[in-house]
Amino acid sequence: MKLRDYIDSLDSEALQAYAGRCKIAVNYLRLHVKYASKDPSVSLIKSLTRQSEGRVSLAEVLDHFGVTETKAA
């Protein structure tokens, strides 16, 4: 599942719990994580993956933030 879709699927209580498990504020999750407007730390990337309880893979989190390898043309 894509990270943005996962965040959108959470109700307000679950969103608050996810943000808490990731040790970030709900507003930071809604604005900066959901829209990938700031570069995340490695620890945040790991937390977003781990704390999604298997719903979002590390590859999907990396892709969400544009931290994936691109092939040379």
CHARMM internal coordinates of N, CA and C (Angstrom, degrees):
IC EDIT
DIST 1 N 1 CA 1.4484
DIST 1 CA 1 C 1.5275
ANGL 1 N 1 CA 1 C 108.70
DIST 1 C 2 N 1.3012
ANGL 1 CA 1 C 2 N 115.42
DIHE 1 N 1 CA 1 C 2 N 140.02
DIST 2 N 2 CA 1.4643
ANGL 1 C 2 N 2 CA 119.26
DIHE 1 CA 1 C 2 N 2 CA 177.12
DIST 2 CA 2 C 1.5206
ANGL 2 N 2 CA 2 C 109.89
DIHE 1 C 2 N 2 CA 2 C -70.01
DIST 2 C 3 N 1.3276
ANGL 2 CA 2 C 3 N 116.32
DIHE 2 N 2 CA 2 C 3 N 147.43
DIST 3 N 3 CA 1.4552
ANGL 2 C 3 N 3 CA 121.45
DIHE 2 CA 2 C 3 N 3 CA -177.62
DIST 3 CA 3 C 1.5244
ANGL 3 N 3 CA 3 C 111.40
DIHE 2 C 3 N 3 CA 3 C -58.90
DIST 3 C 4 N 1.3049
ANGL 3 CA 3 C 4 N 118.06
DIHE 3 N 3 CA 3 C 4 N -44.64
DIST 4 N 4 CA 1.4679
ANGL 3 C 4 N 4 CA 120.88
DIHE 3 CA 3 C 4 N 4 CA -179.68
DIST 4 CA 4 C 1.5307
ANGL 4 N 4 CA 4 C 110.95
DIHE 3 C 4 N 4 CA 4 C -61.72
DIST 4 C 5 N 1.3242
ANGL 4 CA 4 C 5 N 116.74
DIHE 4 N 4 CA 4 C 5 N -40.53
DIST 5 N 5 CA 1.4675
ANGL 4 C 5 N 5 CA 120.54
DIHE 4 CA 4 C 5 N 5 CA 178.12
DIST 5 CA 5 C 1.5249
ANGL 5 N 5 CA 5 C 110.57
DIHE 4 C 5 N 5 CA 5 C -65.39
DIST 5 C 6 N 1.3254
ANGL 5 CA 5 C 6 N 116.72
DIHE 5 N 5 CA 5 C 6 N -39.25
DIST 6 N 6 CA 1.4570
ANGL 5 C 6 N 6 CA 120.37
DIHE 5 CA 5 C 6 N 6 CA 177.72
DIST 6 CA 6 C 1.5272
ANGL 6 N 6 CA 6 C 110.75
DIHE 5 C 6 N 6 CA 6 C -62.11
DIST 6 C 7 N 1.3232
ANGL 6 CA 6 C 7 N 116.48
DIHE 6 N 6 CA 6 C 7 N -47.55
DIST 7 N 7 CA 1.4686
ANGL 6 C 7 N 7 CA 120.77
DIHE 6 CA 6 C 7 N 7 CA 179.45
DIST 7 CA 7 C 1.5301
ANGL 7 N 7 CA 7 C 109.91
DIHE 6 C 7 N 7 CA 7 C -60.51
DIST 7 C 8 N 1.3291
ANGL 7 CA 7 C 8 N 117.21
DIHE 7 N 7 CA 7 C 8 N -43.28
DIST 8 N 8 CA 1.4644
ANGL 7 C 8 N 8 CA 121.23
DIHE 7 CA 7 C 8 N 8 CA 179.58
DIST 8 CA 8 C 1.5349
ANGL 8 N 8 CA 8 C 112.51
DIHE 7 C 8 N 8 CA 8 C -64.58
DIST 8 C 9 N 1.3337
ANGL 8 CA 8 C 9 N 116.78
DIHE 8 N 8 CA 8 C 9 N -27.35
DIST 9 N 9 CA 1.4652
ANGL 8 C 9 N 9 CA 120.37
DIHE 8 CA 8 C 9 N 9 CA -177.43
DIST 9 CA 9 C 1.5285
ANGL 9 N 9 CA 9 C 113.01
DIHE 8 C 9 N 9 CA 9 C -78.04
DIST 9 C 10 N 1.3299
ANGL 9 CA 9 C 10 N 117.29
DIHE 9 N 9 CA 9 C 10 N -12.85
DIST 10 N 10 CA 1.4599
ANGL 9 C 10 N 10 CA 121.32
DIHE 9 CA 9 C 10 N 10 CA -175.93
DIST 10 CA 10 C 1.5243
ANGL 10 N 10 CA 10 C 111.59
DIHE 9 C 10 N 10 CA 10 C -85.62
DIST 10 C 11 N 1.3390
ANGL 10 CA 10 C 11 N 116.59
DIHE 10 N 10 CA 10 C 11 N 135.60
DIST 11 N 11 CA 1.4556
ANGL 10 C 11 N 11 CA 119.02
DIHE 10 CA 10 C 11 N 11 CA 172.19
DIST 11 CA 11 C 1.5265
ANGL 11 N 11 CA 11 C 107.75
DIHE 10 C 11 N 11 CA 11 C -77.26
DIST 11 C 12 N 1.3157
ANGL 11 CA 11 C 12 N 118.12
DIHE 11 N 11 CA 11 C 12 N 175.28
DIST 12 N 12 CA 1.4647
ANGL 11 C 12 N 12 CA 120.47
DIHE 11 CA 11 C 12 N 12 CA -172.57
DIST 12 CA 12 C 1.5298
ANGL 12 N 12 CA 12 C 112.49
DIHE 11 C 12 N 12 CA 12 C -61.01
DIST 12 C 13 N 1.3307
ANGL 12 CA 12 C 13 N 117.54
DIHE 12 N 12 CA 12 C 13 N -37.03
DIST 13 N 13 CA 1.4607
ANGL 12 C 13 N 13 CA 120.38
DIHE 12 CA 12 C 13 N 13 CA 179.18
DIST 13 CA 13 C 1.5304
ANGL 13 N 13 CA 13 C 111.36
DIHE 12 C 13 N 13 CA 13 C -68.18
DIST 13 C 14 N 1.3253
ANGL 13 CA 13 C 14 N 116.41
DIHE 13 N 13 CA 13 C 14 N -44.35
DIST 14 N 14 CA 1.4640
ANGL 13 C 14 N 14 CA 120.83
DIHE 13 CA 13 C 14 N 14 CA 179.37
DIST 14 CA 14 C 1.5285
ANGL 14 N 14 CA 14 C 110.91
DIHE 13 C 14 N 14 CA 14 C -67.30
DIST 14 C 15 N 1.3265
ANGL 14 CA 14 C 15 N 116.56
DIHE 14 N 14 CA 14 C 15 N -35.83
DIST 15 N 15 CA 1.4663
ANGL 14 C 15 N 15 CA 120.93
DIHE 14 CA 14 C 15 N 15 CA 177.68
DIST 15 CA 15 C 1.5239
ANGL 15 N 15 CA 15 C 110.38
DIHE 14 C 15 N 15 CA 15 C -63.75
DIST 15 C 16 N 1.3119
ANGL 15 CA 15 C 16 N 116.17
DIHE 15 N 15 CA 15 C 16 N -43.20
DIST 16 N 16 CA 1.4604
ANGL 15 C 16 N 16 CA 120.63
DIHE 15 CA 15 C 16 N 16 CA 178.68
DIST 16 CA 16 C 1.5326
ANGL 16 N 16 CA 16 C 110.35
DIHE 15 C 16 N 16 CA 16 C -64.72
DIST 16 C 17 N 1.3172
ANGL 16 CA 16 C 17 N 117.01
DIHE 16 N 16 CA 16 C 17 N -39.97
DIST 17 N 17 CA 1.4651
ANGL 16 C 17 N 17 CA 121.11
DIHE 16 CA 16 C 17 N 17 CA 179.42
DIST 17 CA 17 C 1.5307
ANGL 17 N 17 CA 17 C 110.18
DIHE 16 C 17 N 17 CA 17 C -65.66
DIST 17 C 18 N 1.3255
ANGL 17 CA 17 C 18 N 117.43
DIHE 17 N 17 CA 17 C 18 N -43.50
DIST 18 N 18 CA 1.4776
ANGL 17 C 18 N 18 CA 121.67
DIHE 17 CA 17 C 18 N 18 CA 179.37
DIST 18 CA 18 C 1.5230
ANGL 18 N 18 CA 18 C 110.13
DIHE 17 C 18 N 18 CA 18 C -62.44
DIST 18 C 19 N 1.3140
ANGL 18 CA 18 C 19 N 117.46
DIHE 18 N 18 CA 18 C 19 N -46.82
DIST 19 N 19 CA 1.4660
ANGL 18 C 19 N 19 CA 121.27
DIHE 18 CA 18 C 19 N 19 CA 178.48
DIST 19 CA 19 C 1.5287
ANGL 19 N 19 CA 19 C 109.96
DIHE 18 C 19 N 19 CA 19 C -59.71
DIST 19 C 20 N 1.3160
ANGL 19 CA 19 C 20 N 116.71
DIHE 19 N 19 CA 19 C 20 N -43.02
DIST 20 N 20 CA 1.4620
ANGL 19 C 20 N 20 CA 120.97
DIHE 19 CA 19 C 20 N 20 CA 178.86
DIST 20 CA 20 C 1.5154
ANGL 20 N 20 CA 20 C 112.29
DIHE 19 C 20 N 20 CA 20 C -61.84
DIST 20 C 21 N 1.3274
ANGL 20 CA 20 C 21 N 116.40
DIHE 20 N 20 CA 20 C 21 N -43.61
DIST 21 N 21 CA 1.4693
ANGL 20 C 21 N 21 CA 119.91
DIHE 20 CA 20 C 21 N 21 CA 178.09
DIST 21 CA 21 C 1.5229
ANGL 21 N 21 CA 21 C 111.47
DIHE 20 C 21 N 21 CA 21 C -63.85
DIST 21 C 22 N 1.3379
ANGL 21 CA 21 C 22 N 116.39
DIHE 21 N 21 CA 21 C 22 N -31.78
DIST 22 N 22 CA 1.4713
ANGL 21 C 22 N 22 CA 121.43
DIHE 21 CA 21 C 22 N 22 CA 179.01
DIST 22 CA 22 C 1.5308
ANGL 22 N 22 CA 22 C 111.93
DIHE 21 C 22 N 22 CA 22 C -85.26
DIST 22 C 23 N 1.3373
ANGL 22 CA 22 C 23 N 116.28
DIHE 22 N 22 CA 22 C 23 N -4.42
DIST 23 N 23 CA 1.4652
ANGL 22 C 23 N 23 CA 123.21
DIHE 22 CA 22 C 23 N 23 CA 179.83
DIST 23 CA 23 C 1.5345
ANGL 23 N 23 CA 23 C 112.90
DIHE 22 C 23 N 23 CA 23 C 61.64
DIST 23 C 24 N 1.3410
ANGL 23 CA 23 C 24 N 114.22
DIHE 23 N 23 CA 23 C 24 N 41.82
DIST 24 N 24 CA 1.4655
ANGL 23 C 24 N 24 CA 121.00
DIHE 23 CA 23 C 24 N 24 CA 175.24
DIST 24 CA 24 C 1.5251
ANGL 24 N 24 CA 24 C 108.50
DIHE 23 C 24 N 24 CA 24 C -133.30
DIST 24 C 25 N 1.3239
ANGL 24 CA 24 C 25 N 116.43
DIHE 24 N 24 CA 24 C 25 N 162.03
DIST 25 N 25 CA 1.4637
ANGL 24 C 25 N 25 CA 121.71
DIHE 24 CA 24 C 25 N 25 CA 178.01
DIST 25 CA 25 C 1.5290
ANGL 25 N 25 CA 25 C 110.10
DIHE 24 C 25 N 25 CA 25 C -75.75
DIST 25 C 26 N 1.3101
ANGL 25 CA 25 C 26 N 115.87
DIHE 25 N 25 CA 25 C 26 N 150.06
DIST 26 N 26 CA 1.4625
ANGL 25 C 26 N 26 CA 120.78
DIHE 25 CA 25 C 26 N 26 CA 178.38
DIST 26 CA 26 C 1.5324
ANGL 26 N 26 CA 26 C 110.43
DIHE 25 C 26 N 26 CA 26 C -58.14
DIST 26 C 27 N 1.3266
ANGL 26 CA 26 C 27 N 117.33
DIHE 26 N 26 CA 26 C 27 N -42.35
DIST 27 N 27 CA 1.4694
ANGL 26 C 27 N 27 CA 119.86
DIHE 26 CA 26 C 27 N 27 CA 179.41
DIST 27 CA 27 C 1.5178
ANGL 27 N 27 CA 27 C 111.71
DIHE 26 C 27 N 27 CA 27 C -62.21
DIST 27 C 28 N 1.3261
ANGL 27 CA 27 C 28 N 117.59
DIHE 27 N 27 CA 27 C 28 N -37.58
DIST 28 N 28 CA 1.4690
ANGL 27 C 28 N 28 CA 121.04
DIHE 27 CA 27 C 28 N 28 CA 177.83
DIST 28 CA 28 C 1.5300
ANGL 28 N 28 CA 28 C 109.11
DIHE 27 C 28 N 28 CA 28 C -64.49
DIST 28 C 29 N 1.3252
ANGL 28 CA 28 C 29 N 115.97
DIHE 28 N 28 CA 28 C 29 N -41.39
DIST 29 N 29 CA 1.4673
ANGL 28 C 29 N 29 CA 120.34
DIHE 28 CA 28 C 29 N 29 CA 178.56
DIST 29 CA 29 C 1.5207
ANGL 29 N 29 CA 29 C 110.61
DIHE 28 C 29 N 29 CA 29 C -63.57
DIST 29 C 30 N 1.3235
ANGL 29 CA 29 C 30 N 117.00
DIHE 29 N 29 CA 29 C 30 N -45.89
DIST 30 N 30 CA 1.4754
ANGL 29 C 30 N 30 CA 121.57
DIHE 29 CA 29 C 30 N 30 CA -178.28
DIST 30 CA 30 C 1.5208
ANGL 30 N 30 CA 30 C 112.74
DIHE 29 C 30 N 30 CA 30 C -65.79
DIST 30 C 31 N 1.3197
ANGL 30 CA 30 C 31 N 117.15
DIHE 30 N 30 CA 30 C 31 N -39.39
DIST 31 N 31 CA 1.4658
ANGL 30 C 31 N 31 CA 120.05
DIHE 30 CA 30 C 31 N 31 CA -174.25
DIST 31 CA 31 C 1.5196
ANGL 31 N 31 CA 31 C 113.31
DIHE 30 C 31 N 31 CA 31 C -93.93
DIST 31 C 32 N 1.3075
ANGL 31 CA 31 C 32 N 116.60
DIHE 31 N 31 CA 31 C 32 N -57.95
DIST 32 N 32 CA 1.4612
ANGL 31 C 32 N 32 CA 119.88
DIHE 31 CA 31 C 32 N 32 CA -170.59
DIST 32 CA 32 C 1.5263
ANGL 32 N 32 CA 32 C 114.00
DIHE 31 C 32 N 32 CA 32 C -85.16
DIST 32 C 33 N 1.3112
ANGL 32 CA 32 C 33 N 116.52
DIHE 32 N 32 CA 32 C 33 N -36.32
DIST 33 N 33 CA 1.4682
ANGL 32 C 33 N 33 CA 118.52
DIHE 32 CA 32 C 33 N 33 CA 179.03
DIST 33 CA 33 C 1.5217
ANGL 33 N 33 CA 33 C 109.78
DIHE 32 C 33 N 33 CA 33 C -78.32
DIST 33 C 34 N 1.3171
ANGL 33 CA 33 C 34 N 117.52
DIHE 33 N 33 CA 33 C 34 N -52.63
DIST 34 N 34 CA 1.4672
ANGL 33 C 34 N 34 CA 120.58
DIHE 33 CA 33 C 34 N 34 CA -176.63
DIST 34 CA 34 C 1.5249
ANGL 34 N 34 CA 34 C 112.40
DIHE 33 C 34 N 34 CA 34 C -55.90
DIST 34 C 35 N 1.3159
ANGL 34 CA 34 C 35 N 117.35
DIHE 34 N 34 CA 34 C 35 N -40.23
DIST 35 N 35 CA 1.4675
ANGL 34 C 35 N 35 CA 120.72
DIHE 34 CA 34 C 35 N 35 CA -177.46
DIST 35 CA 35 C 1.5245
ANGL 35 N 35 CA 35 C 113.22
DIHE 34 C 35 N 35 CA 35 C -101.57
DIST 35 C 36 N 1.3312
ANGL 35 CA 35 C 36 N 116.80
DIHE 35 N 35 CA 35 C 36 N 7.82
DIST 36 N 36 CA 1.4670
ANGL 35 C 36 N 36 CA 122.79
DIHE 35 CA 35 C 36 N 36 CA 177.30
DIST 36 CA 36 C 1.5262
ANGL 36 N 36 CA 36 C 111.26
DIHE 35 C 36 N 36 CA 36 C 49.55
DIST 36 C 37 N 1.3375
ANGL 36 CA 36 C 37 N 115.88
DIHE 36 N 36 CA 36 C 37 N 44.98
DIST 37 N 37 CA 1.4591
ANGL 36 C 37 N 37 CA 120.12
DIHE 36 CA 36 C 37 N 37 CA -175.94
DIST 37 CA 37 C 1.5307
ANGL 37 N 37 CA 37 C 113.16
DIHE 36 C 37 N 37 CA 37 C -87.44
DIST 37 C 38 N 1.3292
ANGL 37 CA 37 C 38 N 117.40
DIHE 37 N 37 CA 37 C 38 N -10.98
DIST 38 N 38 CA 1.4650
ANGL 37 C 38 N 38 CA 121.44
DIHE 37 CA 37 C 38 N 38 CA 176.32
DIST 38 CA 38 C 1.5128
ANGL 38 N 38 CA 38 C 108.50
DIHE 37 C 38 N 38 CA 38 C -133.51
DIST 38 C 39 N 1.3149
ANGL 38 CA 38 C 39 N 116.30
DIHE 38 N 38 CA 38 C 39 N 148.07
DIST 39 N 39 CA 1.4575
ANGL 38 C 39 N 39 CA 120.34
DIHE 38 CA 38 C 39 N 39 CA 177.68
DIST 39 CA 39 C 1.5305
ANGL 39 N 39 CA 39 C 109.05
DIHE 38 C 39 N 39 CA 39 C -72.60
DIST 39 C 40 N 1.3321
ANGL 39 CA 39 C 40 N 117.08
DIHE 39 N 39 CA 39 C 40 N 126.44
DIST 40 N 40 CA 1.4627
ANGL 39 C 40 N 40 CA 120.36
DIHE 39 CA 39 C 40 N 40 CA -177.83
DIST 40 CA 40 C 1.5261
ANGL 40 N 40 CA 40 C 111.60
DIHE 39 C 40 N 40 CA 40 C -83.23
DIST 40 C 41 N 1.3164
ANGL 40 CA 40 C 41 N 115.50
DIHE 40 N 40 CA 40 C 41 N 156.46
DIST 41 N 41 CA 1.4641
ANGL 40 C 41 N 41 CA 120.14
DIHE 40 CA 40 C 41 N 41 CA 173.47
DIST 41 CA 41 C 1.5259
ANGL 41 N 41 CA 41 C 108.28
DIHE 40 C 41 N 41 CA 41 C -76.88
DIST 41 C 42 N 1.3075
ANGL 41 CA 41 C 42 N 115.53
DIHE 41 N 41 CA 41 C 42 N 163.17
DIST 42 N 42 CA 1.4614
ANGL 41 C 42 N 42 CA 120.13
DIHE 41 CA 41 C 42 N 42 CA 177.10
DIST 42 CA 42 C 1.5225
ANGL 42 N 42 CA 42 C 110.09
DIHE 41 C 42 N 42 CA 42 C -60.91
DIST 42 C 43 N 1.3312
ANGL 42 CA 42 C 43 N 116.68
DIHE 42 N 42 CA 42 C 43 N -40.90
DIST 43 N 43 CA 1.4674
ANGL 42 C 43 N 43 CA 119.23
DIHE 42 CA 42 C 43 N 43 CA -179.48
DIST 43 CA 43 C 1.5297
ANGL 43 N 43 CA 43 C 111.33
DIHE 42 C 43 N 43 CA 43 C -64.87
DIST 43 C 44 N 1.3251
ANGL 43 CA 43 C 44 N 118.62
DIHE 43 N 43 CA 43 C 44 N -35.41
DIST 44 N 44 CA 1.4600
ANGL 43 C 44 N 44 CA 120.61
DIHE 43 CA 43 C 44 N 44 CA 177.67
DIST 44 CA 44 C 1.5275
ANGL 44 N 44 CA 44 C 110.14
DIHE 43 C 44 N 44 CA 44 C -68.59
DIST 44 C 45 N 1.3085
ANGL 44 CA 44 C 45 N 117.58
DIHE 44 N 44 CA 44 C 45 N -41.40
DIST 45 N 45 CA 1.4685
ANGL 44 C 45 N 45 CA 120.90
DIHE 44 CA 44 C 45 N 45 CA 177.85
DIST 45 CA 45 C 1.5240
ANGL 45 N 45 CA 45 C 109.74
DIHE 44 C 45 N 45 CA 45 C -57.93
DIST 45 C 46 N 1.3254
ANGL 45 CA 45 C 46 N 116.25
DIHE 45 N 45 CA 45 C 46 N -45.85
DIST 46 N 46 CA 1.4685
ANGL 45 C 46 N 46 CA 120.48
DIHE 45 CA 45 C 46 N 46 CA 179.26
DIST 46 CA 46 C 1.5246
ANGL 46 N 46 CA 46 C 110.76
DIHE 45 C 46 N 46 CA 46 C -63.54
DIST 46 C 47 N 1.3281
ANGL 46 CA 46 C 47 N 117.01
DIHE 46 N 46 CA 46 C 47 N -43.17
DIST 47 N 47 CA 1.4638
ANGL 46 C 47 N 47 CA 120.82
DIHE 46 CA 46 C 47 N 47 CA -179.68
DIST 47 CA 47 C 1.5217
ANGL 47 N 47 CA 47 C 111.77
DIHE 46 C 47 N 47 CA 47 C -64.00
DIST 47 C 48 N 1.3165
ANGL 47 CA 47 C 48 N 117.37
DIHE 47 N 47 CA 47 C 48 N -43.87
DIST 48 N 48 CA 1.4616
ANGL 47 C 48 N 48 CA 120.53
DIHE 47 CA 47 C 48 N 48 CA 179.57
DIST 48 CA 48 C 1.5188
ANGL 48 N 48 CA 48 C 110.84
DIHE 47 C 48 N 48 CA 48 C -58.74
DIST 48 C 49 N 1.3270
ANGL 48 CA 48 C 49 N 115.97
DIHE 48 N 48 CA 48 C 49 N -38.27
DIST 49 N 49 CA 1.4620
ANGL 48 C 49 N 49 CA 120.69
DIHE 48 CA 48 C 49 N 49 CA 178.28
DIST 49 CA 49 C 1.5234
ANGL 49 N 49 CA 49 C 110.66
DIHE 48 C 49 N 49 CA 49 C -71.48
DIST 49 C 50 N 1.3067
ANGL 49 CA 49 C 50 N 116.40
DIHE 49 N 49 CA 49 C 50 N -55.59
DIST 50 N 50 CA 1.4685
ANGL 49 C 50 N 50 CA 122.38
DIHE 49 CA 49 C 50 N 50 CA -175.31
DIST 50 CA 50 C 1.5246
ANGL 50 N 50 CA 50 C 111.72
DIHE 49 C 50 N 50 CA 50 C -61.29
DIST 50 C 51 N 1.3169
ANGL 50 CA 50 C 51 N 117.26
DIHE 50 N 50 CA 50 C 51 N -44.66
DIST 51 N 51 CA 1.4532
ANGL 50 C 51 N 51 CA 121.25
DIHE 50 CA 50 C 51 N 51 CA -174.20
DIST 51 CA 51 C 1.5279
ANGL 51 N 51 CA 51 C 113.78
DIHE 50 C 51 N 51 CA 51 C -78.40
DIST 51 C 52 N 1.3235
ANGL 51 CA 51 C 52 N 117.50
DIHE 51 N 51 CA 51 C 52 N -6.36
DIST 52 N 52 CA 1.4612
ANGL 51 C 52 N 52 CA 120.02
DIHE 51 CA 51 C 52 N 52 CA 174.26
DIST 52 CA 52 C 1.5272
ANGL 52 N 52 CA 52 C 110.49
DIHE 51 C 52 N 52 CA 52 C -79.85
DIST 52 C 53 N 1.3216
ANGL 52 CA 52 C 53 N 116.20
DIHE 52 N 52 CA 52 C 53 N -1.61
DIST 53 N 53 CA 1.4642
ANGL 52 C 53 N 53 CA 122.81
DIHE 52 CA 52 C 53 N 53 CA 176.10
DIST 53 CA 53 C 1.5236
ANGL 53 N 53 CA 53 C 112.27
DIHE 52 C 53 N 53 CA 53 C 56.32
DIST 53 C 54 N 1.3396
ANGL 53 CA 53 C 54 N 114.76
DIHE 53 N 53 CA 53 C 54 N 44.57
DIST 54 N 54 CA 1.4551
ANGL 53 C 54 N 54 CA 120.50
DIHE 53 CA 53 C 54 N 54 CA 175.52
DIST 54 CA 54 C 1.5119
ANGL 54 N 54 CA 54 C 115.78
DIHE 53 C 54 N 54 CA 54 C 86.44
DIST 54 C 55 N 1.3033
ANGL 54 CA 54 C 55 N 117.60
DIHE 54 N 54 CA 54 C 55 N -0.89
DIST 55 N 55 CA 1.4736
ANGL 54 C 55 N 55 CA 119.73
DIHE 54 CA 54 C 55 N 55 CA -177.94
DIST 55 CA 55 C 1.5303
ANGL 55 N 55 CA 55 C 112.35
DIHE 54 C 55 N 55 CA 55 C -81.25
DIST 55 C 56 N 1.3471
ANGL 55 CA 55 C 56 N 116.92
DIHE 55 N 55 CA 55 C 56 N -27.95
DIST 56 N 56 CA 1.4646
ANGL 55 C 56 N 56 CA 121.43
DIHE 55 CA 55 C 56 N 56 CA -178.75
DIST 56 CA 56 C 1.5292
ANGL 56 N 56 CA 56 C 107.66
DIHE 55 C 56 N 56 CA 56 C -126.47
DIST 56 C 57 N 1.3148
ANGL 56 CA 56 C 57 N 116.53
DIHE 56 N 56 CA 56 C 57 N 126.54
DIST 57 N 57 CA 1.4628
ANGL 56 C 57 N 57 CA 120.47
DIHE 56 CA 56 C 57 N 57 CA -179.17
DIST 57 CA 57 C 1.5296
ANGL 57 N 57 CA 57 C 111.21
DIHE 56 C 57 N 57 CA 57 C -83.63
DIST 57 C 58 N 1.3159
ANGL 57 CA 57 C 58 N 115.27
DIHE 57 N 57 CA 57 C 58 N 163.00
DIST 58 N 58 CA 1.4642
ANGL 57 C 58 N 58 CA 120.30
DIHE 57 CA 57 C 58 N 58 CA 176.63
DIST 58 CA 58 C 1.5258
ANGL 58 N 58 CA 58 C 110.10
DIHE 57 C 58 N 58 CA 58 C -59.85
DIST 58 C 59 N 1.3184
ANGL 58 CA 58 C 59 N 117.49
DIHE 58 N 58 CA 58 C 59 N -42.03
DIST 59 N 59 CA 1.4662
ANGL 58 C 59 N 59 CA 120.72
DIHE 58 CA 58 C 59 N 59 CA 179.25
DIST 59 CA 59 C 1.5259
ANGL 59 N 59 CA 59 C 111.37
DIHE 58 C 59 N 59 CA 59 C -59.83
DIST 59 C 60 N 1.3318
ANGL 59 CA 59 C 60 N 116.65
DIHE 59 N 59 CA 59 C 60 N -38.02
DIST 60 N 60 CA 1.4681
ANGL 59 C 60 N 60 CA 120.38
DIHE 59 CA 59 C 60 N 60 CA 179.97
DIST 60 CA 60 C 1.5250
ANGL 60 N 60 CA 60 C 111.41
DIHE 59 C 60 N 60 CA 60 C -70.25
DIST 60 C 61 N 1.3317
ANGL 60 CA 60 C 61 N 117.04
DIHE 60 N 60 CA 60 C 61 N -37.29
DIST 61 N 61 CA 1.4680
ANGL 60 C 61 N 61 CA 119.78
DIHE 60 CA 60 C 61 N 61 CA 176.90
DIST 61 CA 61 C 1.5251
ANGL 61 N 61 CA 61 C 109.49
DIHE 60 C 61 N 61 CA 61 C -66.70
DIST 61 C 62 N 1.3173
ANGL 61 CA 61 C 62 N 117.18
DIHE 61 N 61 CA 61 C 62 N -44.67
DIST 62 N 62 CA 1.4676
ANGL 61 C 62 N 62 CA 120.50
DIHE 61 CA 61 C 62 N 62 CA 178.84
DIST 62 CA 62 C 1.5233
ANGL 62 N 62 CA 62 C 110.88
DIHE 61 C 62 N 62 CA 62 C -61.17
DIST 62 C 63 N 1.3281
ANGL 62 CA 62 C 63 N 116.79
DIHE 62 N 62 CA 62 C 63 N -42.24
DIST 63 N 63 CA 1.4629
ANGL 62 C 63 N 63 CA 120.84
DIHE 62 CA 62 C 63 N 63 CA 178.95
DIST 63 CA 63 C 1.5281
ANGL 63 N 63 CA 63 C 110.74
DIHE 62 C 63 N 63 CA 63 C -64.25
DIST 63 C 64 N 1.3278
ANGL 63 CA 63 C 64 N 116.80
DIHE 63 N 63 CA 63 C 64 N -39.57
DIST 64 N 64 CA 1.4665
ANGL 63 C 64 N 64 CA 121.63
DIHE 63 CA 63 C 64 N 64 CA 179.28
DIST 64 CA 64 C 1.5306
ANGL 64 N 64 CA 64 C 111.26
DIHE 63 C 64 N 64 CA 64 C -57.02
DIST 64 C 65 N 1.3201
ANGL 64 CA 64 C 65 N 116.12
DIHE 64 N 64 CA 64 C 65 N -40.34
DIST 65 N 65 CA 1.4665
ANGL 64 C 65 N 65 CA 120.83
DIHE 64 CA 64 C 65 N 65 CA -178.83
DIST 65 CA 65 C 1.5291
ANGL 65 N 65 CA 65 C 112.81
DIHE 64 C 65 N 65 CA 65 C -91.86
DIST 65 C 66 N 1.3262
ANGL 65 CA 65 C 66 N 117.49
DIHE 65 N 65 CA 65 C 66 N 3.84
DIST 66 N 66 CA 1.4632
ANGL 65 C 66 N 66 CA 120.69
DIHE 65 CA 65 C 66 N 66 CA 178.44
DIST 66 CA 66 C 1.5097
ANGL 66 N 66 CA 66 C 113.56
DIHE 65 C 66 N 66 CA 66 C 72.52
DIST 66 C 67 N 1.3278
ANGL 66 CA 66 C 67 N 116.43
DIHE 66 N 66 CA 66 C 67 N 28.53
DIST 67 N 67 CA 1.4631
ANGL 66 C 67 N 67 CA 121.29
DIHE 66 CA 66 C 67 N 67 CA -178.89
DIST 67 CA 67 C 1.5266
ANGL 67 N 67 CA 67 C 108.46
DIHE 66 C 67 N 67 CA 67 C -105.65
DIST 67 C 68 N 1.3123
ANGL 67 CA 67 C 68 N 115.58
DIHE 67 N 67 CA 67 C 68 N 57.55
DIST 68 N 68 CA 1.4507
ANGL 67 C 68 N 68 CA 120.45
DIHE 67 CA 67 C 68 N 68 CA 178.79
DIST 68 CA 68 C 1.5120
ANGL 68 N 68 CA 68 C 109.05
DIHE 67 C 68 N 68 CA 68 C -127.28
DIST 68 C 69 N 1.3102
ANGL 68 CA 68 C 69 N 113.95
DIHE 68 N 68 CA 68 C 69 N 154.88
DIST 69 N 69 CA 1.4635
ANGL 68 C 69 N 69 CA 117.91
DIHE 68 CA 68 C 69 N 69 CA 179.00
DIST 69 CA 69 C 1.5173
ANGL 69 N 69 CA 69 C 109.35
DIHE 68 C 69 N 69 CA 69 C -74.18
DIST 69 C 70 N 1.3102
ANGL 69 CA 69 C 70 N 114.07
DIHE 69 N 69 CA 69 C 70 N 142.31
DIST 70 N 70 CA 1.4537
ANGL 69 C 70 N 70 CA 119.01
DIHE 69 CA 69 C 70 N 70 CA 173.80
DIST 70 CA 70 C 1.5135
ANGL 70 N 70 CA 70 C 107.62
DIHE 69 C 70 N 70 CA 70 C -114.72
DIST 70 C 71 N 1.3051
ANGL 70 CA 70 C 71 N 115.91
DIHE 70 N 70 CA 70 C 71 N 142.17
DIST 71 N 71 CA 1.4588
ANGL 70 C 71 N 71 CA 120.39
DIHE 70 CA 70 C 71 N 71 CA -179.55
DIST 71 CA 71 C 1.5171
ANGL 71 N 71 CA 71 C 109.43
DIHE 70 C 71 N 71 CA 71 C -78.31
DIST 71 C 72 N 1.3281
ANGL 71 CA 71 C 72 N 115.38
DIHE 71 N 71 CA 71 C 72 N 142.35
DIST 72 N 72 CA 1.4612
ANGL 71 C 72 N 72 CA 120.23
DIHE 71 CA 71 C 72 N 72 CA 176.53
DIST 72 CA 72 C 1.5155
ANGL 72 N 72 CA 72 C 109.11
DIHE 71 C 72 N 72 CA 72 C -70.85
DIST 72 C 73 N 1.3011
ANGL 72 CA 72 C 73 N 116.21
DIHE 72 N 72 CA 72 C 73 N 141.17
DIST 73 N 73 CA 1.4710
ANGL 72 C 73 N 73 CA 120.20
DIHE 72 CA 72 C 73 N 73 CA -177.97
DIST 73 CA 73 C 1.5020
ANGL 73 N 73 CA 73 C 110.77
DIHE 72 C 73 N 73 CA 73 C -80.62
END
COOR INIT
IC SEED 1 N 1 CA 1 C
IC BUILD
